[in-house]
Amino acid sequence: MAVKFSGTTLLPGDANGDGIVDIVDVTTTISNILGQNPEGFNEKATDVNGDGDVDIVDVTSIIDMILKQ
C-alpha cells in the first residue's frame, strides 16, 4: 500500500525508492543504520512503524513485508 506524503507517493519499506520492496531495501536500511549514507535512501519510506527512527525494528518489518509478498 503506497502512502501519499507531501505530494509524493511513498511505498513503505522502499528504502532506495525503486518502487519495489526487496532485499536491496533491507541492505540499504542496514547501511543507513551503520552510518554509511547509502545513495537514494528515503528515511520516510523506511520508517515503517512510524516512530520517527529508522532502526532494527524497521529492518525486521521490511523483511516481514518481503516474506508476505
N, C-alpha and C positions, 0 to 999 in steps of 0.2 A: 504494500500500500504506500503510495507516494504521499508526501506531506508538502503543502504549499507554505513557504516561509519567505516573507519579504519579497513577494513576486517571483520567487524561484521555487521550482518543484524539487524537493529532496526525496531520495529513496533511503529510508532508514537503513543504516548498515553499509551504505555505499561510500566507504571511506575515500576512495580515489575518484569518485564522480564519473565512472564509466557507464552508469546505468544498469549495472549488474552487481548483485551481492554474491561474492565468491571468495575463495581462499586468498586472493590478492588483497581483498579488503581486510582480512584478518592480519596478514603480514604488514600491511600499511598501518593499521591501527597499532600494532605492537611496535613498529618502528617509531611511530609518533610518541608512544609512551616512553620509549627508551631515549627520546630526545634527538632523534635523527632527522627530524623535519622532512618527511617524505614529500616528494613533489605531488601536487594536486590534492593534498589532504584536505578533507572537508570535515571540520570539527562538529558542526551542527548535525550533519547526517550521521556521524559516527557516535554521537552521544545518544545511543539507542534508548536508554532508560530515562533520559531527560533530566538527570540530576545536576547538570552543569559541569560534570567532569568526564573526561574520556579515560577509562581505566579498564582493569581486567574484567569487570562486570560487563562492560560493553563488548569486549572481545568474546566472552562466552555467549553473550546474546547474539552476536553475529554468527558464531558457529552454530548455535541452535537454529537460526534462520536458514542457514545453508542446509543443514540436515533435514529440515522440514520441507524443503523445496521438492 
